[in-house]
Amino acid sequence: MDLPAPEPLDLHASPSRTNSSVIVKAGYLLRNASISENTLHLTGDVNATSTVELISAPPGCCSDVLYDGNRLQNISNTNGRVSGVVPDYGYHAGSVLYRGHFTAKGEEKSLYLSTQGGYAYGHSVWLDSTYLGSWQGNPAIQNYNQTLQFPQSLQGDEHYVLTILIDNLGLDLNFELNTNTMKSPRGLLDYDLSGHNSWKITGNLGGEQYREHSRGPLNKGSTFVERQGYHLSGALNSTKAEWQTRTPQEGLSAAGVGLFATTFSLDYPQGYDIPTSVVQ
């Protein structure tokens, strides 16, 4: 991993890697690395509990390693090679839900968000069941900063839940030299709700231990209907779901997420492989 180049470039790229990079044996994906105060800071993803080992670094570099802001577990330093363990938090495809539980102080007025989901993505935000607003997306924009005002003052010592639904429209290709755009993160990058910093995240049901094996985990999202399997074949006949008859043109009466499902028969000759598209 290249370390950040000096300003004004300040990118994770260096013409010469001598004393300007680290060699790390790590997990599923490393995004970037930096060094400060004898600590190596790594950001990346893991898809299982993984051992992270610092194999090579600039002389006198590092006595400690942080991965996504957390110190490695069971850390050791043998012959200058620092290693430790990152637990398995899972990775998810499709939409992602963030829920922030907090007890209000009565002074909170707004929520600042910085999200990223790829070109033309969007996000929506609720406080409890009150819709706060959305970023509806733009084909030329893949990240967005937004400040949403609370409709009324929050009551001190009352419990509230923030819900943020974010699209994930896939990762970028590495189309520019030395920019590592394929490592651009997705999801909630930053936020500001004074004095509150605890989140729970929801993606596809089961993470890597997903339950629906015919299609796999890709393109599965975090919404209720997906996690309940109502988008799968046979769901219209499910006794668990309460379906309403409606045309897609009617849409939804309020901000939220809806699933429209129908059935139809195909009369294709047996043995033919015929490309088919559905237009709505």
Summary of the structure (lengths in Angstrom):
residues: 280
radius of gyration: 22.9
end to end distance: 45.2
largest distance: 70.7
contacts: 686
relative contact order: 0.13
helix: 5%
strand: 35%
